[in-house]
Amino acid sequence: MMKKIFLNQWKKAKQKNDNNILNLCNKDHNAKILDLGCDDGTWTLKLGEKVNTKNLFGIEINNIAVEIARNKGINVKKGNLNKKFP
């Protein structure tokens, strides 16, 4: 029961945080977005849509997520952010 309550609170906080970030974005089709730890690129695409740019870049450690993000049109490099920047 407590797990469900905390998970629900976390989801609400994450959604609020995501909305706050998106509300700070201005439209600029020349903008370049770099998402460090981009996972499968879902958030990267949301940012790109909000900013109105297709210049999307990411760094991700997980091979499967890298391929998924690339298939979504994001220029992704495989890398570990705890090591030298790729």
C-alpha positions in Angstrom: 0.0 0.0 0.0 2.8 2.5 0.9 4.6 1.6 -2.2 1.6 2.5 -4.3 1.2 5.9 -2.4 4.8 6.8 -2.9 4.8 5.8 -6.5 1.8 7.9 -7.1 3.4 10.9 -5.4 6.6 10.4 -7.5 4.6 10.3 -10.7 2.8 13.5 -9.8 6.1 15.3 -8.9 7.8 14.1 -12.1 4.9 15.3 -14.3 5.0 18.7 -12.5 8.7 18.9 -13.0 8.4 17.9 -16.7 5.7 20.6 -17.3 7.9 23.2 -15.5 10.8 22.4 -17.8 8.6 22.5 -21.0 7.1 25.8 -20.0 10.6 27.3 -19.9 11.3 26.4 -23.5 11.1 28.9 -26.3 10.5 28.1 -29.9 13.7 28.2 -31.9 13.9 25.9 -34.9 17.7 26.5 -35.0 18.2 25.3 -31.4 20.2 22.3 -30.6 19.2 20.0 -27.7 21.7 17.7 -26.0 20.1 15.2 -23.6 22.6 13.5 -21.3 21.3 10.1 -20.4 18.6 10.3 -23.1 17.4 6.7 -22.6 15.1 5.9 -25.6 14.7 9.5 -26.6 11.1 10.0 -25.5 11.9 13.1 -23.4 14.3 14.4 -26.0 11.6 14.3 -28.6 9.2 16.1 -26.3 11.7 18.9 -25.8 12.3 19.0 -29.6 8.6 19.3 -30.3 8.2 22.1 -27.7 11.2 24.0 -29.0 10.3 23.3 -32.6 13.7 21.8 -33.6 14.9 18.6 -35.1 18.5 19.2 -34.0 18.4 16.5 -31.3 21.5 14.9 -29.8 21.9 12.4 -26.9 24.4 10.4 -24.9 23.2 7.1 -23.6 25.0 4.1 -22.0 22.4 1.4 -22.8 22.9 -0.2 -26.2 19.2 -1.0 -26.7 18.1 2.5 -25.7 20.7 4.0 -28.1 19.2 2.0 -31.0 15.6 3.0 -30.1 16.5 6.7 -29.9 18.4 6.5 -33.2 15.3 5.0 -34.8 13.4 8.0 -33.6 15.8 10.3 -35.5 18.0 11.4 -32.6 21.7 11.6 -33.1 22.9 9.5 -30.2 26.4 8.5 -29.1 26.9 5.6 -26.8 28.8 6.8 -23.7 29.3 6.6 -20.0 28.9 10.1 -18.4 31.1 8.9 -15.5 34.0 8.7 -17.9 35.6 10.9 -20.5 33.0 12.8 -22.5 32.4 11.0 -25.9 
